Amino acid sequence: MAKWIPGAAIFGLLCLMVIPAPGIWGVLIGAACVLAIVGSLCMLLLDRTATAILAWRSRARQTRGNRARAVRAGFGMTRKV
């Protein structure tokens, strides 16, 4: 989701507090704002979790790659296995 969606939803909720909408329209607008805020927070949490997992995997691959053993293939040449 775009970064401006939670801000717009919070602004919408604040507007509903200052100028209340009548009846079901106020409930629908408020529910849409709350769903936008909760949805964007869930997406942010998912994005951070995925980024942390990918960073952990790349660090694990780098350290595993450094431990590769070298096998002699001839005079003055090495080959990684």
MDAnalysis code that builds the backbone (N, CA, C; Angstrom):
import MDAnalysis as mda
import numpy as np

u = mda.Universe.empty(243, n_residues=81, atom_resindex=np.repeat(np.arange(81), 3), trajectory=True)
u.add_TopologyAttr("name", ["N", "CA", "C"] * 81)
u.add_TopologyAttr("resid", np.arange(1, 82))
u.add_TopologyAttr("resname", ["MET", "ALA", "LYS", "TRP", "ILE", "PRO", "GLY", "ALA", "ALA", "ILE", "PHE", "GLY", "LEU", "LEU", "CYS", "LEU", "MET", "VAL", "ILE", "PRO", "ALA", "PRO", "GLY", "ILE", "TRP", "GLY", "VAL", "LEU", "ILE", "GLY", "ALA", "ALA", "CYS", "VAL", "LEU", "ALA", "ILE", "VAL", "GLY", "SER", "LEU", "CYS", "MET", "LEU", "LEU", "LEU", "ASP", "ARG", "THR", "ALA", "THR", "ALA", "ILE", "LEU", "ALA", "TRP", "ARG", "SER", "ARG", "ALA", "ARG", "GLN", "THR", "ARG", "GLY", "ASN", "ARG", "ALA", "ARG", "ALA", "VAL", "ARG", "ALA", "GLY", "PHE", "GLY", "MET", "THR", "ARG", "LYS", "VAL"])
u.atoms.positions = np.array([
    [0.841, -1.180, 0.000],
    [0.000, 0.000, 0.000],
    [0.886, 1.243, 0.000],
    [0.340, 2.310, -0.484],
    [1.082, 3.558, -0.509],
    [1.231, 4.106, 0.908],
    [2.279, 4.880, 1.102],
    [2.543, 5.406, 2.440],
    [1.551, 6.488, 2.842],
    [0.839, 7.075, 1.904],
    [-0.093, 8.149, 2.261],
    [-1.457, 7.619, 2.677],
    [-1.739, 6.345, 2.463],
    [-3.065, 5.798, 2.790],
    [-3.354, 5.842, 4.287],
    [-2.428, 5.411, 5.164],
    [-2.752, 5.516, 6.596],
    [-2.944, 6.959, 7.052],
    [-2.160, 7.864, 6.504],
    [-2.327, 9.276, 6.860],
    [-3.673, 9.814, 6.431],
    [-4.104, 9.443, 5.234],
    [-5.417, 9.881, 4.758],
    [-6.536, 9.267, 5.592],
    [-6.349, 8.006, 6.009],
    [-7.368, 7.359, 6.833],
    [-7.452, 8.002, 8.217],
    [-6.314, 8.332, 8.801],
    [-6.328, 9.011, 10.098],
    [-6.961, 10.390, 9.956],
    [-6.646, 11.085, 8.878],
    [-7.277, 12.381, 8.624],
    [-8.789, 12.225, 8.483],
    [-9.228, 11.167, 7.821],
    [-10.663, 10.918, 7.680],
    [-11.333, 10.659, 9.020],
    [-10.651, 9.886, 9.888],
    [-11.218, 9.650, 11.219],
    [-11.280, 10.930, 12.039],
    [-10.253, 11.762, 11.928],
    [-10.274, 13.040, 12.646],
    [-11.386, 13.942, 12.125],
    [-11.606, 13.933, 10.820],
    [-12.703, 14.717, 10.244],
    [-14.053, 14.208, 10.746],
    [-14.179, 12.889, 10.889],
    [-15.424, 12.342, 11.422],
    [-15.643, 12.751, 12.874],
    [-14.561, 12.934, 13.623],
    [-14.702, 13.371, 15.003],
    [-15.134, 14.833, 15.082],
    [-14.632, 15.656, 14.155],
    [-14.967, 17.083, 14.172],
    [-16.334, 17.317, 13.539],
    [-16.562, 16.740, 12.362],
    [-17.832, 16.901, 11.640],
    [-18.428, 15.504, 11.468],
    [-19.247, 15.054, 12.383],
    [-19.770, 13.692, 12.280],
    [-20.715, 13.518, 11.096],
    [-20.591, 12.394, 10.442],
    [-21.489, 12.053, 9.340],
    [-22.725, 11.374, 9.933],
    [-23.876, 11.611, 9.361],
    [-25.106, 11.065, 9.945],
    [-25.290, 9.572, 9.666],
    [-25.754, 8.860, 10.675],
    [-26.218, 7.487, 10.532],
    [-25.211, 6.504, 9.993],
    [-25.688, 5.729, 9.034],
    [-24.890, 4.628, 8.493],
    [-23.678, 5.127, 7.717],
    [-23.772, 6.334, 7.163],
    [-22.635, 6.866, 6.396],
    [-21.430, 7.090, 7.291],
    [-21.656, 7.567, 8.486],
    [-20.551, 7.753, 9.427],
    [-19.924, 6.430, 9.816],
    [-20.761, 5.423, 10.022],
    [-20.245, 4.097, 10.365],
    [-19.446, 3.515, 9.203],
    [-19.948, 3.646, 7.994],
    [-19.237, 3.111, 6.824],
    [-17.916, 3.828, 6.577],
    [-17.919, 5.147, 6.689],
    [-16.680, 5.902, 6.480],
    [-15.664, 5.569, 7.566],
    [-16.118, 5.499, 8.810],
    [-15.220, 5.148, 9.910],
    [-14.662, 3.747, 9.767],
    [-15.497, 2.803, 9.363],
    [-15.033, 1.429, 9.176],
    [-14.020, 1.344, 8.032],
    [-14.264, 2.077, 6.962],
    [-13.312, 2.074, 5.843],
    [-11.969, 2.659, 6.271],
    [-12.006, 3.714, 7.072],
    [-10.753, 4.311, 7.561],
    [-10.004, 3.353, 8.477],
    [-10.726, 2.718, 9.372],
    [-10.079, 1.771, 10.292],
    [-9.513, 0.583, 9.524],
    [-10.242, 0.067, 8.551],
    [-9.731, -1.044, 7.744],
    [-8.490, -0.642, 6.952],
    [-8.460, 0.589, 6.456],
    [-7.278, 1.061, 5.726],
    [-6.071, 1.150, 6.650],
    [-6.274, 1.622, 7.867],
    [-5.170, 1.732, 8.823],
    [-4.672, 0.348, 9.217],
    [-5.573, -0.553, 9.570],
    [-5.177, -1.902, 9.990],
    [-4.532, -2.657, 8.831],
    [-5.086, -2.537, 7.637],
    [-4.501, -3.211, 6.468],
    [-3.104, -2.709, 6.152],
    [-2.894, -1.404, 6.231],
    [-1.563, -0.872, 5.949],
    [-0.572, -1.273, 7.030],
    [-1.007, -1.365, 8.276],
    [-0.106, -1.828, 9.331],
    [0.272, -3.297, 9.135],
    [-0.688, -4.112, 8.709],
    [-0.385, -5.521, 8.431],
    [0.587, -5.652, 7.267],
    [0.405, -4.858, 6.235],
    [1.318, -4.896, 5.093],
    [2.711, -4.422, 5.488],
    [2.787, -3.410, 6.348],
    [4.077, -2.935, 6.825],
    [4.784, -4.007, 7.636],
    [4.047, -4.687, 8.505],
    [4.621, -5.771, 9.297],
    [5.094, -6.911, 8.399],
    [4.302, -7.273, 7.407],
    [4.680, -8.327, 6.465],
    [5.928, -7.942, 5.675],
    [6.005, -6.684, 5.253],
    [7.156, -6.210, 4.498],
    [8.419, -6.253, 5.350],
    [8.332, -5.806, 6.580],
    [9.504, -5.828, 7.462],
    [9.948, -7.251, 7.767],
    [8.983, -8.155, 7.967],
    [9.321, -9.547, 8.242],
    [10.000, -10.181, 7.033],
    [9.466, -9.952, 5.850],
    [10.064, -10.512, 4.632],
    [11.454, -9.945, 4.398],
    [11.645, -8.664, 4.649],
    [12.964, -8.053, 4.488],
    [13.964, -8.656, 5.462],
    [13.547, -8.866, 6.705],
    [14.442, -9.465, 7.701],
    [14.815, -10.896, 7.322],
    [13.849, -11.661, 6.811],
    [14.130, -13.042, 6.407],
    [15.093, -13.061, 5.223],
    [14.881, -12.185, 4.250],
    [15.782, -12.144, 3.092],
    [17.185, -11.697, 3.491],
    [17.286, -10.741, 4.402],
    [18.603, -10.302, 4.863],
    [19.302, -11.428, 5.619],
    [18.563, -12.170, 6.421],
    [19.139, -13.290, 7.162],
    [19.635, -14.366, 6.203],
    [18.837, -14.654, 5.162],
    [19.250, -15.674, 4.186],
    [20.495, -15.251, 3.420],
    [20.594, -13.974, 3.053],
    [21.774, -13.523, 2.313],
    [23.017, -13.569, 3.202],
    [22.881, -13.228, 4.481],
    [24.018, -13.334, 5.398],
    [24.431, -14.789, 5.586],
    [23.448, -15.681, 5.664],
    [23.761, -17.095, 5.841],
    [24.468, -17.651, 4.607],
    [24.078, -17.229, 3.444],
    [24.722, -17.706, 2.214],
    [26.143, -17.176, 2.097],
    [26.370, -15.931, 2.529],
    [27.718, -15.367, 2.447],
    [28.668, -16.096, 3.376],
    [28.226, -16.398, 4.587],
    [29.128, -17.085, 5.512],
    [29.360, -18.522, 5.077],
    [28.361, -19.156, 4.493],
    [28.528, -20.523, 4.002],
    [29.484, -20.548, 2.814],
    [29.430, -19.523, 1.958],
    [30.306, -19.460, 0.794],
    [31.758, -19.264, 1.172],
    [32.019, -18.598, 2.297],
    [33.394, -18.365, 2.717],
    [34.045, -19.632, 3.256],
    [33.268, -20.606, 3.669],
    [33.803, -21.827, 4.235],
    [34.037, -22.925, 3.188],
    [33.908, -22.597, 1.922],
    [34.103, -23.618, 0.882],
    [35.562, -24.058, 0.873],
    [35.780, -25.339, 0.748],
    [37.152, -25.838, 0.781],
    [37.748, -25.789, -0.621],
    [39.038, -25.585, -0.652],
    [39.737, -25.499, -1.928],
    [40.425, -26.829, -2.208],
    [40.314, -27.295, -3.424],
    [40.925, -28.550, -3.837],
    [41.991, -28.217, -4.866],
    [43.157, -28.805, -4.699],
    [44.235, -28.523, -5.646],
    [43.947, -29.200, -6.989],
    [44.053, -28.410, -8.038],
    [43.814, -28.940, -9.372],
    [45.117, -29.069, -10.160],
    [46.177, -28.596, -9.613],
    [47.463, -28.650, -10.319],
    [48.399, -27.624, -9.712],
    [49.535, -27.449, -10.340],
    [50.552, -26.550, -9.820],
    [50.055, -25.095, -9.881],
    [49.931, -24.464, -8.718],
    [49.581, -23.046, -8.659],
    [48.127, -22.741, -8.970],
    [47.229, -23.725, -9.047],
    [45.825, -23.463, -9.366],
    [44.954, -24.146, -8.316],
    [43.880, -23.504, -7.931],
    [42.932, -24.110, -6.987],
    [41.538, -24.043, -7.571],
    [40.718, -24.969, -7.123],
    [39.338, -25.027, -7.595],
    [38.447, -25.182, -6.371],
    [37.385, -24.361, -6.256],
    [36.482, -24.449, -5.114],
    [35.444, -25.529, -5.360],
    [35.138, -26.262, -4.310],
    [34.147, -27.332, -4.399],
    [32.929, -26.943, -3.633],
])
